[in-house]
């Protein structure tokens, strides 16, 4: 699952780089929103990782507190 995210992130980074380095502000396929898509995907991945870590920490805390 993480590998899929990695591939998508690498693709988005490449597209965003091409968008930023193109002369007229649009990429080869004529779209101009790759940077926003990139930022949204990075935020989504970070939120997913954060929620996973948070739930794991809550689980460990509860387990250590009540010694389940």
Secondary structure, 3 states (H helix, E strand, C coil): CHHHHHHHHHHHHHHHHHHHHCCCCCCCCCCCCHHHHHHHHHHHHHHHHHHHHHHHHHHHHHHHHHCC
